[in-house]
Amino acid sequence: MPELPEVEICVRNLQRWTHEASIHDCKVEEPRSLKYQTPREYRSELVGRRVCAARRIGKHALIELEEDRLLWIHLGMSGKVVRIAGRAIPDRVTSESRKPTSEHRHVRIYWRFGTPEGHLVLALNDPRIFGRTVAGRSCEVREALHLSQLGPDALGISGDQLRVQLDGSRQAIKTALMDQSKIAGLGNIHASEALWHAEVAPVWPCRSLKDESWSRLATGIEATFERTLNRDSSDTIHYVSEGAENYFWVYQKNDTPCPRCGAPIKKMQLGGRATYYCAHCQPTEST
């Protein structure tokens, strides 16, 4: 499932792929992937415009275009932006005798770019169709998506920033970490990983954490992000849900030994989400 590191990898790829590029064409294969736009409206906002920059805010990928236009992409639960072989957007395959190849089976949007090196086709590949995209005037898109209401970005966040955002709350720390209005970018996987690294129990109320706990938690967030970025920084993002290697410390590792102390990793439900932790390293009494 995409979380901040996967979106960061996506944006780093976009920065490389679309540098000095212009959007020459796009095709919407799945209208449900558009957020409050028709395929014609979407295409009219993109085609002919030059790429100025690719950025990330939390879990949101943003491609800034000339004339103050913005292309927003959210990967949802299974989405990826991938390079497609060839220089042209393929025709839609509808005949049963011509089933799409694995490269095109789950493509929902195609974008064709002109670059200094030639032409490039990118696609939103999204098996579960939870990903979304929209294009339009930058201020309108940002306002419609409430991007200004996101909390500080989790990548590079400090212990002091965490304390300012969360201290005093009665919420369980893991639940609070996943609130995008407080901290932008943390999801279920990396919240569990960061808390394990910091030796902070997921159920501790935010208000119970001491200064040293906030500092350890900031270090844990950085450590789990960097671990994923260093292991999976490639053209193709690999998800555990697709059968990729599970290299996480505790996520989906219940009943296996804790990498730090050897005690069994436990699983519980917290805020409706599966949460993984070590009861020995992450005691229920806060410190």
C-alpha beads as a LAMMPS data file, in Angstrom:
LAMMPS data file: protein, C-alpha beads

287 atoms
286 bonds

1 atom types
1 bond types

-500.0 500.0 xlo xhi
-500.0 500.0 ylo yhi
-500.0 500.0 zlo zhi

Masses

1 110.0

Atoms # bond

1 1 1 0.000 0.000 0.000
2 1 1 1.467 3.393 -0.924
3 1 1 2.709 5.504 1.952
4 1 1 5.087 8.451 1.996
5 1 1 8.229 6.571 0.829
6 1 1 6.429 5.072 -2.169
7 1 1 5.061 8.479 -3.167
8 1 1 8.515 9.986 -2.667
9 1 1 9.977 7.366 -5.017
10 1 1 7.191 8.092 -7.506
11 1 1 7.957 11.817 -7.438
12 1 1 11.704 11.274 -7.750
13 1 1 10.998 9.174 -10.847
14 1 1 8.720 11.883 -12.234
15 1 1 11.431 14.476 -11.678
16 1 1 13.831 12.406 -13.780
17 1 1 11.375 11.317 -16.436
18 1 1 9.591 14.622 -17.057
19 1 1 12.502 17.065 -16.762
20 1 1 12.066 19.701 -19.509
21 1 1 9.085 17.717 -20.839
22 1 1 5.690 18.763 -22.196
23 1 1 2.446 16.794 -22.147
24 1 1 1.578 15.962 -25.756
25 1 1 -1.403 13.703 -25.122
26 1 1 -3.311 11.773 -22.480
27 1 1 -5.993 9.111 -22.508
28 1 1 -8.398 8.146 -19.722
29 1 1 -9.153 4.435 -19.764
30 1 1 -11.049 4.481 -16.464
31 1 1 -13.159 7.603 -15.719
32 1 1 -13.513 6.526 -12.086
33 1 1 -9.846 7.419 -11.639
34 1 1 -10.691 11.088 -12.222
35 1 1 -11.728 13.212 -9.279
36 1 1 -14.712 15.496 -10.129
37 1 1 -13.712 15.830 -13.810
38 1 1 -14.717 14.395 -17.158
39 1 1 -12.026 12.881 -19.391
40 1 1 -12.438 15.819 -21.804
41 1 1 -11.995 18.406 -19.024
42 1 1 -8.986 16.545 -17.671
43 1 1 -7.305 16.315 -21.055
44 1 1 -7.920 19.977 -21.885
45 1 1 -6.070 21.070 -18.733
46 1 1 -2.988 19.023 -19.601
47 1 1 -2.278 18.710 -23.300
48 1 1 0.215 21.208 -24.655
49 1 1 1.554 22.348 -21.293
50 1 1 5.167 22.167 -20.182
51 1 1 6.226 20.541 -16.914
52 1 1 7.801 22.990 -14.459
53 1 1 8.391 20.749 -11.431
54 1 1 7.330 17.549 -9.661
55 1 1 6.788 17.698 -5.905
56 1 1 5.298 15.732 -3.027
57 1 1 3.102 16.862 -0.128
58 1 1 2.473 14.038 2.322
59 1 1 1.048 11.207 0.201
60 1 1 0.150 13.536 -2.689
61 1 1 2.173 13.731 -5.926
62 1 1 2.022 17.080 -7.715
63 1 1 3.244 17.953 -11.203
64 1 1 3.352 21.715 -11.635
65 1 1 2.673 22.880 -15.199
66 1 1 3.049 26.183 -16.979
67 1 1 0.173 28.663 -16.985
68 1 1 -0.361 27.908 -13.271
69 1 1 -1.810 24.447 -13.877
70 1 1 -1.404 21.493 -11.539
71 1 1 -1.619 17.739 -12.137
72 1 1 -2.432 15.957 -8.859
73 1 1 -2.021 12.200 -8.412
74 1 1 -2.927 10.079 -5.394
75 1 1 -1.878 6.439 -5.634
76 1 1 -4.736 5.142 -3.482
77 1 1 -4.142 1.583 -2.235
78 1 1 -2.432 -0.074 -5.193
79 1 1 -1.474 2.630 -7.698
80 1 1 1.861 3.181 -9.399
81 1 1 3.083 5.605 -12.055
82 1 1 5.049 3.461 -14.497
83 1 1 6.890 3.842 -17.784
84 1 1 5.270 2.124 -20.765
85 1 1 7.300 0.642 -23.579
86 1 1 7.003 2.488 -26.876
87 1 1 6.474 6.124 -27.812
88 1 1 2.731 6.126 -28.459
89 1 1 -0.299 5.621 -26.258
90 1 1 -1.660 2.182 -27.146
91 1 1 -5.140 1.674 -28.532
92 1 1 -7.684 0.362 -26.075
93 1 1 -7.870 -3.433 -26.189
94 1 1 -11.484 -4.615 -26.072
95 1 1 -11.550 -7.830 -28.090
96 1 1 -11.498 -11.079 -26.127
97 1 1 -9.068 -12.374 -28.712
98 1 1 -6.672 -9.515 -27.950
99 1 1 -6.416 -9.428 -24.180
100 1 1 -4.147 -6.724 -22.791
101 1 1 -0.614 -7.633 -21.806
102 1 1 0.386 -7.506 -18.151
103 1 1 1.924 -4.092 -18.802
104 1 1 -1.450 -2.601 -19.766
105 1 1 -3.983 -4.743 -17.879
106 1 1 -4.550 -2.320 -15.010
107 1 1 -3.711 1.006 -16.680
108 1 1 -6.314 3.671 -15.871
109 1 1 -4.629 6.791 -17.331
110 1 1 -1.969 7.265 -20.008
111 1 1 0.146 10.420 -20.403
112 1 1 2.414 11.000 -23.404
113 1 1 5.301 13.437 -22.926
114 1 1 7.677 15.066 -25.321
115 1 1 11.181 15.268 -23.859
116 1 1 14.573 16.439 -25.155
117 1 1 15.351 12.739 -25.761
118 1 1 12.135 11.991 -27.639
119 1 1 8.735 10.733 -26.503
120 1 1 7.822 9.054 -23.234
121 1 1 4.602 7.323 -22.169
122 1 1 3.711 7.114 -18.484
123 1 1 0.671 5.412 -16.998
124 1 1 -1.284 5.172 -13.773
125 1 1 -1.365 1.435 -13.150
126 1 1 -3.957 0.760 -10.462
127 1 1 -5.481 -2.729 -10.041
128 1 1 -7.949 -1.735 -7.307
129 1 1 -8.970 1.631 -8.846
130 1 1 -8.606 3.579 -5.596
131 1 1 -6.065 5.985 -7.082
132 1 1 -7.290 9.385 -8.210
133 1 1 -6.033 12.250 -10.358
134 1 1 -7.226 15.716 -11.291
135 1 1 -5.807 18.628 -13.282
136 1 1 -6.643 22.308 -13.279
137 1 1 -5.676 25.735 -12.011
138 1 1 -3.242 25.276 -9.158
139 1 1 -5.133 27.337 -6.575
140 1 1 -8.437 25.630 -7.401
141 1 1 -7.001 22.118 -7.186
142 1 1 -5.199 22.842 -3.915
143 1 1 -8.334 24.366 -2.418
144 1 1 -10.624 21.544 -3.578
145 1 1 -8.286 18.915 -2.134
146 1 1 -7.697 20.862 1.126
147 1 1 -3.921 20.560 0.721
148 1 1 -3.383 23.613 2.929
149 1 1 -4.974 21.698 5.823
150 1 1 -2.290 19.013 5.852
151 1 1 0.054 18.916 8.818
152 1 1 3.847 19.211 8.512
153 1 1 5.448 16.635 6.263
154 1 1 6.588 13.511 8.089
155 1 1 9.834 13.220 6.129
156 1 1 12.413 15.096 8.179
157 1 1 10.050 15.979 11.023
158 1 1 11.684 16.719 14.396
159 1 1 10.753 15.623 17.890
160 1 1 9.830 19.203 18.755
161 1 1 7.475 19.394 15.758
162 1 1 5.834 16.126 16.740
163 1 1 5.298 17.386 20.281
164 1 1 3.785 20.660 19.064
165 1 1 1.370 18.827 16.766
166 1 1 0.316 16.027 19.096
167 1 1 1.158 16.822 22.721
168 1 1 -1.882 17.146 24.955
169 1 1 -4.092 14.845 22.902
170 1 1 -5.838 11.923 24.576
171 1 1 -5.624 9.940 21.331
172 1 1 -3.470 6.842 21.097
173 1 1 -0.160 7.882 19.572
174 1 1 -0.461 5.562 16.554
175 1 1 -3.938 6.861 15.707
176 1 1 -2.745 10.461 16.012
177 1 1 0.312 9.836 13.818
178 1 1 -1.958 8.714 10.974
179 1 1 -4.109 11.868 11.111
180 1 1 -3.007 13.730 7.966
181 1 1 -4.146 17.080 9.378
182 1 1 -1.547 16.655 12.134
183 1 1 1.300 14.854 10.356
184 1 1 1.256 14.455 6.566
185 1 1 2.465 11.204 5.078
186 1 1 2.422 8.555 7.802
187 1 1 0.264 5.490 7.181
188 1 1 -0.452 2.259 8.961
189 1 1 2.753 0.457 8.019
190 1 1 5.302 3.137 8.847
191 1 1 3.487 4.284 11.987
192 1 1 3.875 0.768 13.405
193 1 1 7.488 0.593 12.254
194 1 1 8.425 3.990 13.706
195 1 1 6.801 3.240 17.060
196 1 1 8.654 -0.066 17.305
197 1 1 11.958 1.630 16.481
198 1 1 11.262 4.285 19.154
199 1 1 10.133 1.697 21.732
200 1 1 6.848 3.560 22.124
201 1 1 3.659 1.557 22.614
202 1 1 0.980 2.263 19.970
203 1 1 -1.693 2.677 22.653
204 1 1 0.056 5.363 24.704
205 1 1 -1.964 8.590 24.805
206 1 1 -0.050 11.410 23.135
207 1 1 -0.242 13.454 26.326
208 1 1 1.741 10.788 28.209
209 1 1 4.886 11.015 26.067
210 1 1 7.969 12.693 27.513
211 1 1 10.546 14.760 25.619
212 1 1 12.856 11.793 25.069
213 1 1 9.978 9.752 23.622
214 1 1 9.187 12.458 21.051
215 1 1 12.842 12.569 20.070
216 1 1 13.043 8.775 19.708
217 1 1 9.841 8.775 17.669
218 1 1 11.176 11.364 15.221
219 1 1 14.282 9.201 14.802
220 1 1 12.078 6.150 14.277
221 1 1 10.042 7.885 11.562
222 1 1 13.224 8.891 9.753
223 1 1 14.666 5.379 10.101
224 1 1 11.675 3.540 8.669
225 1 1 11.328 5.974 5.766
226 1 1 15.014 5.828 4.887
227 1 1 14.982 2.040 5.077
228 1 1 12.234 1.830 2.462
229 1 1 13.708 4.578 0.280
230 1 1 17.108 2.872 0.256
231 1 1 15.711 -0.591 -0.484
232 1 1 13.037 0.269 -3.026
233 1 1 14.336 3.321 -4.868
234 1 1 13.805 2.134 -8.430
235 1 1 11.615 2.737 -11.465
236 1 1 9.092 0.206 -10.147
237 1 1 7.603 0.302 -6.651
238 1 1 7.052 -3.081 -5.012
239 1 1 4.246 -3.626 -2.475
240 1 1 4.103 -6.368 0.152
241 1 1 0.450 -6.896 -0.807
242 1 1 1.681 -7.935 -4.281
243 1 1 3.980 -10.585 -2.873
244 1 1 7.134 -8.485 -2.530
245 1 1 9.610 -9.330 0.229
246 1 1 8.427 -8.183 3.640
247 1 1 11.555 -6.500 4.991
248 1 1 9.697 -4.529 7.682
249 1 1 10.645 -4.904 11.330
250 1 1 7.165 -5.680 12.685
251 1 1 4.499 -5.094 10.011
252 1 1 2.662 -8.386 9.350
253 1 1 5.283 -10.163 11.465
254 1 1 2.990 -11.290 14.290
255 1 1 4.227 -14.387 16.146
256 1 1 7.749 -13.987 14.750
257 1 1 10.692 -12.951 16.980
258 1 1 11.246 -9.242 17.584
259 1 1 14.428 -8.195 15.707
260 1 1 15.621 -6.399 18.848
261 1 1 14.784 -8.639 21.816
262 1 1 13.460 -11.902 20.381
263 1 1 10.031 -11.712 22.058
264 1 1 7.070 -12.565 19.801
265 1 1 5.634 -9.714 17.743
266 1 1 1.983 -9.130 18.640
267 1 1 -0.956 -7.948 16.548
268 1 1 -3.929 -5.910 17.741
269 1 1 -6.661 -3.733 16.289
270 1 1 -6.326 -0.034 17.006
271 1 1 -8.564 2.560 15.388
272 1 1 -9.857 -0.114 13.037
273 1 1 -6.367 -0.912 11.712
274 1 1 -4.074 -3.859 12.272
275 1 1 -1.221 -2.782 14.529
276 1 1 2.011 -4.700 15.114
277 1 1 4.278 -4.228 18.124
278 1 1 6.571 -5.932 20.627
279 1 1 5.020 -6.101 24.080
280 1 1 8.480 -6.354 25.659
281 1 1 10.131 -3.459 23.792
282 1 1 6.973 -1.338 23.783
283 1 1 5.579 -1.644 27.330
284 1 1 2.116 -0.319 28.013
285 1 1 3.388 2.096 30.672
286 1 1 4.828 5.247 29.101
287 1 1 8.319 6.492 29.881

Bonds

1 1 1 2
2 1 2 3
3 1 3 4
4 1 4 5
5 1 5 6
6 1 6 7
7 1 7 8
8 1 8 9
9 1 9 10
10 1 10 11
11 1 11 12
12 1 12 13
13 1 13 14
14 1 14 15
15 1 15 16
16 1 16 17
17 1 17 18
18 1 18 19
19 1 19 20
20 1 20 21
21 1 21 22
22 1 22 23
23 1 23 24
24 1 24 25
25 1 25 26
26 1 26 27
27 1 27 28
28 1 28 29
29 1 29 30
30 1 30 31
31 1 31 32
32 1 32 33
33 1 33 34
34 1 34 35
35 1 35 36
36 1 36 37
37 1 37 38
38 1 38 39
39 1 39 40
40 1 40 41
41 1 41 42
42 1 42 43
43 1 43 44
44 1 44 45
45 1 45 46
46 1 46 47
47 1 47 48
48 1 48 49
49 1 49 50
50 1 50 51
51 1 51 52
52 1 52 53
53 1 53 54
54 1 54 55
55 1 55 56
56 1 56 57
57 1 57 58
58 1 58 59
59 1 59 60
60 1 60 61
61 1 61 62
62 1 62 63
63 1 63 64
64 1 64 65
65 1 65 66
66 1 66 67
67 1 67 68
68 1 68 69
69 1 69 70
70 1 70 71
71 1 71 72
72 1 72 73
73 1 73 74
74 1 74 75
75 1 75 76
76 1 76 77
77 1 77 78
78 1 78 79
79 1 79 80
80 1 80 81
81 1 81 82
82 1 82 83
83 1 83 84
84 1 84 85
85 1 85 86
86 1 86 87
87 1 87 88
88 1 88 89
89 1 89 90
90 1 90 91
91 1 91 92
92 1 92 93
93 1 93 94
94 1 94 95
95 1 95 96
96 1 96 97
97 1 97 98
98 1 98 99
99 1 99 100
100 1 100 101
101 1 101 102
102 1 102 103
103 1 103 104
104 1 104 105
105 1 105 106
106 1 106 107
107 1 107 108
108 1 108 109
109 1 109 110
110 1 110 111
111 1 111 112
112 1 112 113
113 1 113 114
114 1 114 115
115 1 115 116
116 1 116 117
117 1 117 118
118 1 118 119
119 1 119 120
120 1 120 121
121 1 121 122
122 1 122 123
123 1 123 124
124 1 124 125
125 1 125 126
126 1 126 127
127 1 127 128
128 1 128 129
129 1 129 130
130 1 130 131
131 1 131 132
132 1 132 133
133 1 133 134
134 1 134 135
135 1 135 136
136 1 136 137
137 1 137 138
138 1 138 139
139 1 139 140
140 1 140 141
141 1 141 142
142 1 142 143
143 1 143 144
144 1 144 145
145 1 145 146
146 1 146 147
147 1 147 148
148 1 148 149
149 1 149 150
150 1 150 151
151 1 151 152
152 1 152 153
153 1 153 154
154 1 154 155
155 1 155 156
156 1 156 157
157 1 157 158
158 1 158 159
159 1 159 160
160 1 160 161
161 1 161 162
162 1 162 163
163 1 163 164
164 1 164 165
165 1 165 166
166 1 166 167
167 1 167 168
168 1 168 169
169 1 169 170
170 1 170 171
171 1 171 172
172 1 172 173
173 1 173 174
174 1 174 175
175 1 175 176
176 1 176 177
177 1 177 178
178 1 178 179
179 1 179 180
180 1 180 181
181 1 181 182
182 1 182 183
183 1 183 184
184 1 184 185
185 1 185 186
186 1 186 187
187 1 187 188
188 1 188 189
189 1 189 190
190 1 190 191
191 1 191 192
192 1 192 193
193 1 193 194
194 1 194 195
195 1 195 196
196 1 196 197
197 1 197 198
198 1 198 199
199 1 199 200
200 1 200 201
201 1 201 202
202 1 202 203
203 1 203 204
204 1 204 205
205 1 205 206
206 1 206 207
207 1 207 208
208 1 208 209
209 1 209 210
210 1 210 211
211 1 211 212
212 1 212 213
213 1 213 214
214 1 214 215
215 1 215 216
216 1 216 217
217 1 217 218
218 1 218 219
219 1 219 220
220 1 220 221
221 1 221 222
222 1 222 223
223 1 223 224
224 1 224 225
225 1 225 226
226 1 226 227
227 1 227 228
228 1 228 229
229 1 229 230
230 1 230 231
231 1 231 232
232 1 232 233
233 1 233 234
234 1 234 235
235 1 235 236
236 1 236 237
237 1 237 238
238 1 238 239
239 1 239 240
240 1 240 241
241 1 241 242
242 1 242 243
243 1 243 244
244 1 244 245
245 1 245 246
246 1 246 247
247 1 247 248
248 1 248 249
249 1 249 250
250 1 250 251
251 1 251 252
252 1 252 253
253 1 253 254
254 1 254 255
255 1 255 256
256 1 256 257
257 1 257 258
258 1 258 259
259 1 259 260
260 1 260 261
261 1 261 262
262 1 262 263
263 1 263 264
264 1 264 265
265 1 265 266
266 1 266 267
267 1 267 268
268 1 268 269
269 1 269 270
270 1 270 271
271 1 271 272
272 1 272 273
273 1 273 274
274 1 274 275
275 1 275 276
276 1 276 277
277 1 277 278
278 1 278 279
279 1 279 280
280 1 280 281
281 1 281 282
282 1 282 283
283 1 283 284
284 1 284 285
285 1 285 286
286 1 286 287
